[in-house]
Amino acid sequence: MKRLGCRRLRNVGRMMRLARLVAAGVVLAAATVPFSLPASADSSTGPSAALRNHIARGIDIVAAQGAGARHLEIANPINSGSPCKAEQSQTGNVQVNCHAEDAAFPQSAQNETTVAVFGSKVVVGFNDDLVCCNAINFSGYSVSTDGGRTFTDKGDVPWSADVQPIGDPSITHDDQGNFYYASLALTSGNPSDSLISVYKMSAGSSTFRLMSIPVNVGRSDIFFADKELIEVARDGSDRRHFYLTWTYYQNNSFNQGTVMLTDSTDGIHWRTMQVSPGLTCQPTSPASHPVPRGNTVYVSYIDLDIATCTTNPLATKGRQLMATVDLSKGRVTAVKTVARVMGAGDVVVDCIVSVFQVIQTEPGHNVRSPELPSSTMDENGTLYDVWSDRPAGPLGGPSNATRIYLSYSTNGNRNWSVPRVISGARSPNFMNDRFQPWIAADDAGVHVMWYERVQAPNGGPDWLRTDKIDMSLASEESAPRTIGRGEMPLSSVPFPVIDTGVGCYMGDYNQIASDGERRFVTWGDNRNPVYGPDVFMAAYGEEGDSRNGAA
């Protein structure tokens, strides 16, 4: 998405980012951690091997609960860059980041978006190749105080020598209007430790300050914490409760990892527990957002078939799973299968450093397309899970194009509905793929966004656009039904897939959020020339009209 030591070093810009790390003497790596690490963990892998793996797997470095979480106070958001007004888009939608800054760093890109809204404030996070202040910092954000009409690019979250953010942002807010930003990070030194860092933007403020370091897994050349996702909600005791899901890769292996949950009631002192029963097999981070309800947290994730995953790099078959975590007991009480998956890419390719499923509009123009789930819960306690997949797995003709599936559970993860395709009709003439979905729910219903592969307006390689669908809430008696006109485009113009170079990477995640009345959708978009993806947003209301989009 998106991630240095993680999953974001996938294009030429990521390669330049890597060069900066090497020049700065930062290599990914063994502090004592409370997990039982394999006896074969060997520090002889060295910096070069670690950096190659980070290119292969993205910018999602190492993480795990340390013996005691550190509370770091930074009085001012130092080394965060200068605010820059995002330009007004001439092609529709709202541009979120400052495109003019990209010229300072050739091949600069912004992708892997995350969005949260409270009142008139909209905060968007993204991987940002624009490195501030000669520091290692790839975690950018932008703020709107007028309901998403205009944005000010705030640069990056605070950097310090001990906490160097490296992307994979996730943003949420609490019921008091405070926003929280989670990021992967590194310590200084050689070797460095891999961290997850959390920042707070207080109500009334528009800047993030470091709040705490919930996770430190030690040497980033051996261990690795991928794609953290944050949520905040009231628990069963009416306390504000923080939740982080992430994936723990050990022993320099980025093919199998363990899904983890780290939680806190004050944002300072954190507890970590293992969610998946054992190693999950998935070449990219498998966990979705934590979905809390009272003293229970639900975590969905993907697990490819272990028998083939360990022997066949082209393996794509597996399961979408949902775990139930009892916070009072501090353990998982159930893991249920939501659905089987066959493989979401239209082709599996060797991206020089690793093999990935991708949507390929032409050779060298790839978007990685794993079956990563996104989950949410409505006001009635119904769980929803969405993902992308192909009925016959990778390859095949237009009838096998990637599509978006939805399943739901009305009884707390005991049973799941038969998966249903919610994306639109497929074209008989080309690979009309839909992929990388995200879901949100509010009183009006269930809302899902995704990328769609469409034909280029003037011929040539296929392009992309961002779509959405709105559905009613599910009940025990009735499944969700489509509201309005069905699948609709949100991006005002289609855009090409950029040449991602060795990484087969354009970004792995986008998001949709709701304030109860409108939905806010953010995505990485290549419509601007020269520098690669920028972040765009569309907001639309219950009637389906999109003030900033094309619906």
C-alpha positions as CSV (number, residue, x, y, z in Angstrom):
1,M,0.0,0.0,0.0
2,K,-0.1,1.2,1.7
3,R,5.1,1.2,3.4
4,L,8.8,1.0,3.7
5,G,10.1,-2.1,5.3
6,C,6.7,-3.0,4.4
7,R,4.7,-3.0,1.4
8,R,5.1,0.4,-0.2
9,L,8.5,0.1,-1.8
10,R,7.2,-1.2,-5.0
11,N,7.7,1.4,-7.7
12,V,10.6,3.5,-8.8
13,G,9.7,6.0,-6.1
14,R,10.0,3.2,-3.6
15,M,13.4,2.3,-5.0
16,M,14.5,5.9,-4.5
17,R,13.1,5.7,-0.9
18,L,15.2,2.7,-0.4
19,A,18.3,4.5,-1.6
20,R,17.6,7.2,1.0
21,L,17.4,4.6,3.7
22,V,20.7,3.1,2.7
23,A,22.3,6.5,2.6
24,A,21.0,7.3,6.0
25,G,22.4,4.0,7.4
26,V,19.0,2.6,8.3
27,V,18.6,-1.1,7.9
28,L,15.7,-3.1,9.0
29,A,16.0,-5.2,12.3
30,A,16.7,-7.8,17.6
31,A,15.2,-6.5,20.6
32,T,13.7,-8.8,23.2
33,V,10.0,-9.4,22.4
34,P,7.4,-11.3,24.5
35,F,6.6,-13.8,21.8
36,S,8.3,-17.1,21.4
37,L,10.4,-16.6,18.3
38,P,11.7,-19.5,16.3
39,A,15.0,-20.8,17.4
40,S,16.1,-20.5,13.8
41,A,15.9,-16.7,13.9
42,D,19.3,-15.7,12.6
43,S,20.7,-12.2,12.4
44,S,23.0,-13.3,9.6
45,T,20.4,-12.4,7.0
46,G,22.0,-8.9,7.0
47,P,20.8,-5.6,5.6
48,S,20.9,-6.5,2.0
49,A,18.5,-9.4,2.4
50,A,16.2,-7.4,4.6
51,L,16.0,-4.5,2.1
52,R,15.3,-6.9,-0.7
53,N,12.4,-8.4,1.3
54,H,11.1,-5.0,2.1
55,I,11.0,-4.2,-1.6
56,A,9.2,-7.5,-2.2
57,R,6.6,-7.2,0.5
58,G,6.1,-3.5,0.8
59,I,6.6,-0.9,3.4
60,D,5.1,-2.8,6.3
61,I,7.9,-3.4,8.7
62,V,8.3,-5.3,11.9
63,A,6.2,-5.0,14.9
64,A,5.2,-6.8,18.1
65,Q,4.3,-5.8,21.7
66,G,7.4,-4.7,23.6
67,A,8.0,-5.5,27.3
68,G,6.4,-2.2,28.0
69,A,5.0,0.4,25.6
70,R,6.8,3.6,25.6
71,H,5.0,6.9,26.1
72,L,6.8,9.5,24.0
73,E,5.9,13.2,24.3
74,I,6.8,15.5,21.5
75,A,5.7,19.0,22.3
76,N,5.7,20.3,18.7
77,P,5.2,18.4,15.5
78,I,8.8,18.8,14.5
79,N,10.1,17.6,11.1
80,S,6.7,17.4,9.7
81,G,7.0,19.7,6.6
82,S,5.2,22.9,5.7
83,P,1.5,23.1,5.1
84,C,0.6,23.4,1.4
85,K,-2.9,24.0,0.0
86,A,-4.1,21.2,-2.2
87,E,-4.8,22.5,-5.7
88,Q,-8.3,22.7,-7.1
89,S,-8.9,19.9,-9.4
90,Q,-9.6,20.8,-13.0
91,T,-11.1,17.4,-13.8
92,G,-13.7,17.0,-11.1
93,N,-13.5,15.4,-7.6
94,V,-11.5,17.0,-4.8
95,Q,-7.7,16.7,-4.8
96,V,-6.4,16.0,-1.3
97,N,-2.7,16.3,-1.5
98,C,-0.5,19.2,-2.7
99,H,0.6,18.2,-6.2
100,A,3.1,21.0,-6.5
101,E,5.3,19.5,-3.8
102,D,5.8,16.4,-5.9
103,A,8.3,18.3,-8.1
104,A,10.7,18.4,-5.2
105,F,11.0,14.7,-5.3
106,P,10.9,13.1,-8.7
107,Q,8.6,10.0,-8.9
108,S,6.8,11.2,-5.8
109,A,3.6,9.4,-5.2
110,Q,0.7,9.4,-2.7
111,N,-1.4,6.3,-2.3
112,E,-2.9,3.8,0.2
113,T,-5.5,6.2,1.4
114,T,-7.3,6.3,4.8
115,V,-10.1,8.7,5.7
116,A,-12.1,9.7,8.8
117,V,-14.7,12.5,9.3
118,F,-16.2,14.2,12.4
119,G,-18.5,17.2,11.9
120,S,-17.0,19.4,9.3
121,K,-13.5,18.0,9.7
122,V,-12.2,15.4,7.2
123,V,-8.8,14.0,7.8
124,V,-7.1,11.9,5.1
125,G,-3.8,9.9,5.5
126,F,-1.7,8.4,2.7
127,N,1.8,7.0,1.9
128,D,3.8,10.0,0.8
129,D,7.0,9.7,-1.1
130,L,7.7,13.4,-0.4
131,V,10.3,13.0,2.4
132,C,10.4,16.0,4.7
133,C,13.4,17.6,6.3
134,N,15.9,15.1,5.1
135,A,14.2,12.7,7.4
136,I,12.9,9.2,6.9
137,N,9.1,9.9,6.9
138,F,6.6,8.5,4.5
139,S,3.3,9.0,6.5
140,G,1.5,12.0,5.1
141,Y,-1.9,13.6,5.8
142,S,-4.2,16.3,4.7
143,V,-7.0,18.2,6.6
144,S,-10.3,19.7,5.5
145,T,-12.3,21.9,7.9
146,D,-15.1,22.7,5.4
147,G,-16.6,19.2,5.0
148,G,-14.2,18.0,2.4
149,R,-14.6,20.9,-0.1
150,T,-10.9,21.9,0.2
151,F,-7.8,20.4,1.8
152,T,-4.5,21.6,3.3
153,D,-1.7,19.1,2.9
154,K,0.0,19.1,6.3
155,G,3.1,17.3,5.2
156,D,4.0,14.2,7.4
157,V,3.3,13.1,10.9
158,P,6.1,14.1,13.4
159,W,9.5,12.6,12.9
160,S,12.2,12.0,15.4
161,A,15.4,9.9,15.4
162,D,13.7,7.2,17.6
163,V,10.4,7.2,15.7
164,Q,10.7,7.4,11.9
165,P,7.3,6.8,10.2
166,I,7.4,4.7,7.1
167,G,3.8,4.6,5.8
168,D,0.8,2.3,5.9
169,P,-1.4,4.9,7.5
170,S,-4.7,4.3,9.2
171,I,-6.9,7.0,10.7
172,T,-9.9,7.0,13.0
173,H,-11.6,9.3,15.5
174,D,-13.3,9.0,18.9
175,D,-16.7,10.4,19.9
176,Q,-15.1,13.6,21.2
177,G,-13.7,14.6,17.9
178,N,-10.1,13.5,18.5
179,F,-8.4,11.9,15.5
180,Y,-5.8,9.1,15.7
181,Y,-3.2,8.1,13.1
182,A,-1.4,4.8,13.1
183,S,1.8,4.2,11.1
184,L,4.6,1.8,10.7
185,A,7.9,3.2,11.9
186,L,11.6,2.5,12.5
187,T,14.0,3.4,15.2
188,S,17.3,5.0,14.3
189,G,20.5,2.9,14.3
190,N,21.9,0.0,12.4
191,P,20.1,-2.4,12.8
192,S,16.8,-0.6,13.5
193,D,13.7,-1.9,15.3
194,S,10.4,-2.0,13.6
195,L,7.5,-0.2,15.3
196,I,3.9,0.8,15.1
197,S,3.4,4.4,16.2
198,V,0.2,6.2,17.1
199,Y,-0.5,9.9,16.8
200,K,-3.3,12.1,18.1
201,M,-4.9,15.2,16.6
202,S,-6.9,16.8,19.5
203,A,-10.3,18.2,18.8
204,G,-9.8,21.8,17.6
205,S,-6.4,21.1,16.3
206,S,-5.3,20.3,12.8
207,T,-1.9,18.6,13.5
208,F,-0.9,15.2,14.8
209,R,1.4,14.7,17.7
210,L,3.0,11.4,18.8
211,M,0.9,9.7,21.5
212,S,2.6,6.3,22.0
213,I,4.5,3.3,20.5
214,P,2.2,0.3,21.0
215,V,4.4,-2.2,19.2
216,N,8.1,-2.9,18.9
217,V,9.0,-6.3,17.3
218,G,12.7,-5.8,17.3
219,R,15.1,-6.3,14.4
220,S,13.5,-5.4,11.1
221,D,15.8,-7.5,9.1
222,I,14.4,-10.6,10.8
223,F,10.9,-9.7,12.1
224,F,8.2,-7.6,10.4
225,A,4.9,-6.1,11.3
226,D,2.7,-5.4,8.3
227,K,-0.3,-3.1,7.7
228,E,-1.6,-1.9,11.0
229,L,-5.2,-0.7,11.2
230,I,-6.7,1.3,14.0
231,E,-10.2,1.7,15.5
232,V,-11.5,3.5,18.6
233,A,-14.9,2.8,20.2
234,R,-16.6,2.6,23.6
235,D,-16.3,-0.9,25.2
236,G,-18.7,-2.8,27.4
237,S,-17.6,-0.6,30.4
238,D,-18.2,2.6,28.4
239,R,-14.4,3.3,28.3
240,R,-12.7,4.7,25.2
241,H,-10.9,1.7,23.8
242,F,-8.2,1.6,21.2
243,Y,-7.7,-1.4,18.8
244,L,-4.9,-2.2,16.4
245,T,-4.8,-5.2,14.0
246,W,-1.6,-6.1,12.3
247,T,0.3,-9.0,10.9
248,Y,3.5,-10.4,12.5
249,Y,6.1,-11.8,10.2
250,Q,9.0,-13.7,11.8
251,N,12.3,-15.2,10.9
252,N,12.7,-13.1,7.8
253,S,9.7,-14.9,6.2
254,F,7.1,-12.7,4.5
255,N,5.0,-15.5,3.1
256,Q,3.5,-16.7,6.4
257,G,2.6,-14.4,9.3
258,T,0.4,-14.3,12.4
259,V,-2.6,-12.0,12.7
260,M,-2.3,-9.9,15.9
261,L,-4.6,-7.6,18.0
262,T,-3.1,-4.9,20.2
263,D,-5.5,-2.9,22.5
264,S,-5.5,-0.1,25.1
265,T,-7.9,1.8,27.3
266,D,-5.8,4.9,27.5
267,G,-3.7,4.9,24.3
268,I,-0.5,4.7,26.3
269,H,-0.4,1.2,27.8
270,W,-1.1,-1.6,25.4
271,R,-1.7,-5.3,25.4
272,T,-1.1,-7.7,22.5
273,M,-2.7,-11.0,21.7
274,Q,-2.5,-13.5,18.9
275,V,-5.7,-13.7,16.7
276,S,-5.0,-16.4,14.1
277,P,-4.6,-19.9,15.6
278,G,-1.2,-20.3,13.8
279,L,0.7,-18.9,10.8
280,T,-1.5,-17.6,8.0
281,C,-0.3,-17.9,4.4
282,Q,-0.6,-14.7,2.4
283,P,2.1,-12.8,0.6
284,T,0.5,-9.5,1.7
285,S,-1.0,-8.4,5.0
286,P,-4.2,-10.4,5.6
287,A,-5.9,-8.6,8.5
288,S,-8.8,-6.1,8.2
289,H,-9.9,-3.3,10.4
290,P,-10.8,-4.4,14.0
291,V,-14.6,-4.3,14.4
292,P,-15.5,-3.7,18.1
293,R,-18.8,-4.2,19.8
294,G,-18.9,-4.0,23.6
295,N,-16.3,-6.4,25.0
296,T,-16.0,-8.3,21.7
297,V,-13.8,-7.5,18.7
298,Y,-14.1,-9.2,15.3
299,V,-11.1,-9.5,13.0
300,S,-11.4,-10.8,9.4
301,Y,-8.3,-12.1,7.5
302,I,-7.3,-14.3,4.6
303,D,-5.5,-17.6,4.9
304,L,-4.3,-19.3,1.7
305,D,-4.2,-23.1,1.8
306,I,-1.0,-23.8,3.7
307,A,-0.2,-27.1,1.9
308,T,0.2,-25.3,-1.4
309,C,1.3,-22.0,-0.1
310,T,4.6,-23.4,1.2
311,T,5.4,-25.3,-2.0
312,N,3.9,-23.4,-4.9
313,P,4.5,-19.6,-5.3
314,L,1.5,-19.5,-7.7
315,A,-0.9,-20.7,-5.1
316,T,-4.0,-18.5,-4.7
317,K,-6.7,-20.7,-3.1
318,G,-7.7,-20.2,0.5
319,R,-10.3,-18.9,2.9
320,Q,-11.8,-15.7,4.2
321,L,-11.9,-16.0,8.0
322,M,-13.5,-14.1,10.9
323,A,-12.2,-14.3,14.4
324,T,-14.1,-13.4,17.6
325,V,-12.0,-12.0,20.4
326,D,-13.2,-11.7,24.0
327,L,-11.5,-8.7,25.5
328,S,-12.3,-9.7,29.1
329,K,-10.7,-13.1,28.6
330,G,-8.0,-11.7,26.4
331,R,-8.3,-14.5,23.9
332,V,-10.0,-15.7,20.7
333,T,-13.2,-17.7,21.2
334,A,-14.0,-18.6,17.6
335,V,-12.6,-18.5,14.1
336,K,-15.2,-19.0,11.4
337,T,-14.9,-19.5,7.6
338,V,-16.7,-16.8,5.7
339,A,-16.0,-18.1,2.2
340,R,-13.5,-19.9,0.0
341,V,-11.4,-17.8,-2.4
342,M,-9.8,-18.8,-5.6
343,G,-7.5,-15.8,-6.5
344,A,-8.4,-12.2,-7.3
345,G,-5.7,-11.3,-9.9
346,D,-6.2,-11.7,-13.6
347,V,-2.6,-13.0,-13.8
348,V,0.2,-14.0,-11.4
349,V,3.5,-12.5,-12.4
350,D,7.1,-12.4,-11.2
351,C,7.7,-8.8,-10.0
352,I,11.5,-9.5,-10.0
353,V,11.6,-9.7,-6.2
354,S,8.5,-11.8,-5.6
355,V,5.4,-13.3,-7.2
356,F,2.1,-11.5,-6.9
357,Q,-1.5,-11.6,-8.2
358,V,-2.0,-8.5,-10.3
359,I,-4.5,-6.7,-12.5
360,Q,-2.3,-6.1,-15.6
361,T,-3.5,-3.5,-18.1
362,E,-0.3,-4.2,-20.1
363,P,3.1,-5.7,-19.3
364,G,4.8,-3.5,-16.7
365,H,1.5,-1.8,-15.7
366,N,0.3,-3.8,-12.7
367,V,-1.9,-3.3,-9.7
368,R,-1.5,-6.0,-7.0
369,S,-4.8,-7.6,-6.3
370,P,-4.9,-9.9,-3.3
371,E,-8.3,-10.9,-1.8
372,L,-7.8,-8.6,1.2
373,P,-11.1,-8.4,3.2
374,S,-12.8,-5.3,4.6
375,S,-15.3,-5.6,7.4
376,T,-17.8,-3.5,9.3
377,M,-20.9,-3.8,11.6
378,D,-24.2,-2.0,11.4
379,E,-26.3,-0.5,14.2
380,N,-28.1,-3.8,14.7
381,G,-25.0,-5.8,15.2
382,T,-24.9,-7.4,11.8
383,L,-21.3,-8.1,10.6
384,Y,-20.4,-7.6,6.9
385,D,-17.3,-8.8,5.0
386,V,-16.3,-7.8,1.5
387,W,-13.5,-9.0,-0.7
388,S,-12.5,-9.4,-4.4
389,D,-12.1,-12.8,-6.1
390,R,-12.4,-14.8,-9.4
391,P,-14.6,-17.9,-9.5
392,A,-12.0,-19.8,-11.5
393,G,-8.9,-18.2,-10.0
394,P,-6.3,-16.2,-12.0
395,L,-6.3,-16.1,-15.9
396,G,-9.4,-16.9,-18.0
397,G,-11.5,-14.7,-20.2
398,P,-13.9,-11.8,-19.5
399,S,-16.5,-14.1,-17.9
400,N,-13.9,-14.8,-15.1
401,A,-13.1,-11.1,-14.4
402,T,-12.5,-10.2,-10.8
403,R,-15.6,-9.2,-8.9
404,I,-16.6,-8.0,-5.4
405,Y,-18.3,-10.4,-3.0
406,L,-20.3,-9.6,0.2
407,S,-21.3,-11.9,3.0
408,Y,-22.9,-11.1,6.4
409,S,-23.6,-12.6,9.8
410,T,-26.6,-11.7,11.9
411,N,-25.6,-13.9,14.9
412,G,-22.2,-12.7,15.9
413,N,-19.9,-14.7,13.7
414,R,-21.6,-18.0,14.2
415,N,-22.9,-18.3,10.7
416,W,-22.4,-16.5,7.4
417,S,-24.6,-15.9,4.4
418,V,-23.8,-17.4,1.0
419,P,-21.4,-14.9,-0.6
420,R,-23.1,-12.6,-3.1
421,V,-21.6,-10.6,-6.0
422,I,-22.4,-6.9,-5.5
423,S,-20.3,-5.4,-8.3
424,G,-21.9,-4.7,-11.7
425,A,-22.3,-6.7,-14.8
426,R,-19.1,-7.8,-16.6
427,S,-18.2,-6.8,-20.1
428,P,-18.1,-9.7,-22.7
429,N,-15.3,-8.0,-24.5
430,F,-12.5,-7.2,-22.0
431,M,-11.4,-8.0,-18.5
432,N,-13.8,-5.7,-16.5
433,D,-12.1,-6.4,-13.2
434,R,-13.3,-4.9,-9.8
435,F,-10.9,-5.0,-6.9
436,Q,-9.6,-3.5,-3.7
437,P,-13.0,-2.9,-1.9
438,W,-13.7,-1.1,1.3
439,I,-16.9,-1.1,3.3
440,A,-18.7,1.2,5.8
441,A,-22.2,1.1,7.4
442,D,-24.5,3.8,8.8
443,D,-28.2,4.3,9.5
444,A,-28.9,4.6,5.7
445,G,-27.3,1.3,4.8
446,V,-24.1,-0.4,3.7
447,H,-21.7,1.4,1.4
448,V,-18.8,-0.2,-0.6
449,M,-16.2,1.3,-2.9
450,W,-13.7,-0.3,-5.2
451,Y,-11.5,0.1,-8.3
452,E,-13.0,-0.9,-11.7
453,R,-11.0,-1.7,-14.8
454,V,-12.5,0.1,-17.8
455,Q,-11.6,0.6,-21.4
456,A,-9.4,3.6,-22.1
457,P,-11.4,6.5,-23.6
458,N,-9.2,6.8,-26.7
459,G,-8.0,3.2,-27.0
460,G,-4.8,1.6,-25.7
461,P,-4.3,-0.1,-22.4
462,D,-7.3,-0.3,-20.0
463,W,-7.7,2.4,-17.4
464,L,-9.2,2.5,-13.9
465,R,-12.0,4.3,-12.2
466,T,-13.4,4.3,-8.7
467,D,-16.9,3.0,-8.2
468,K,-19.4,2.6,-5.3
469,I,-22.6,0.8,-4.4
470,D,-25.1,1.5,-1.7
471,M,-27.2,-1.3,-0.1
472,S,-29.8,-1.6,2.6
473,L,-29.0,-3.1,5.9
474,A,-29.3,-6.9,6.3
475,S,-31.7,-8.6,8.7
476,E,-32.4,-12.2,9.7
477,E,-35.3,-12.1,7.3
478,S,-33.8,-10.2,4.3
479,A,-30.4,-9.8,2.6
480,P,-29.1,-6.3,1.7
481,R,-30.7,-5.0,-1.5
482,T,-29.2,-2.4,-3.9
483,I,-30.3,1.2,-3.2
484,G,-30.6,3.6,-6.1
485,R,-28.9,3.0,-9.4
486,G,-26.5,0.2,-8.4
487,E,-22.9,0.4,-9.2
488,M,-21.9,4.0,-10.0
489,P,-18.6,5.8,-10.8
490,L,-17.2,8.2,-8.2
491,S,-14.1,9.3,-10.1
492,S,-15.1,12.0,-12.6
493,V,-12.5,10.7,-15.1
494,P,-10.8,7.3,-15.6
495,F,-7.1,7.2,-15.1
496,P,-4.3,4.9,-16.3
497,V,-2.2,2.4,-14.4
498,I,1.2,3.9,-14.0
499,D,4.4,2.0,-14.8
500,T,5.1,0.5,-11.4
501,G,8.5,-0.8,-12.3
502,V,9.8,-3.8,-10.3
503,G,7.2,-3.7,-7.6
504,C,3.9,-4.3,-9.5
505,Y,2.5,-1.7,-7.1
506,M,0.1,1.2,-7.3
507,G,-1.3,0.9,-3.8
508,D,-3.1,-1.9,-1.9
509,Y,-5.9,0.0,-0.1
510,N,-8.4,2.8,-0.3
511,Q,-11.3,3.7,2.0
512,I,-14.8,4.8,2.5
513,A,-16.1,6.5,5.7
514,S,-19.5,7.9,6.7
515,D,-20.6,10.8,9.0
516,G,-24.1,9.4,9.1
517,E,-25.4,11.6,6.3
518,R,-22.7,11.5,3.6
519,R,-20.1,9.0,2.5
520,F,-16.5,10.1,1.9
521,V,-14.4,8.0,-0.5
522,T,-10.6,8.5,-1.0
523,W,-8.4,6.7,-3.5
524,G,-5.0,6.8,-5.3
525,D,-5.5,8.3,-8.8
526,N,-3.1,8.7,-11.7
527,R,-4.9,11.4,-13.6
528,N,-2.2,14.0,-12.9
529,P,0.8,13.7,-15.2
530,V,4.4,13.1,-14.4
531,Y,4.7,12.1,-10.8
532,G,2.5,9.1,-10.2
533,P,-0.6,8.7,-7.9
534,D,-2.2,11.6,-6.1
535,V,-5.1,11.4,-3.6
536,F,-8.6,12.3,-4.7
537,M,-11.9,12.3,-2.8
538,A,-15.6,12.3,-3.5
539,A,-18.4,12.9,-1.0
540,Y,-22.0,11.9,-1.7
541,G,-25.3,11.8,0.2
542,E,-28.1,9.4,0.7
543,E,-29.8,10.0,-2.6
544,G,-26.6,8.9,-4.4
545,D,-25.8,12.4,-5.7
546,S,-22.1,13.1,-5.6
547,R,-21.2,16.7,-4.9
548,N,-17.6,16.1,-5.7
549,G,-17.8,13.1,-7.9
550,A,-19.5,11.8,-11.0
551,A,-22.5,9.9,-9.6
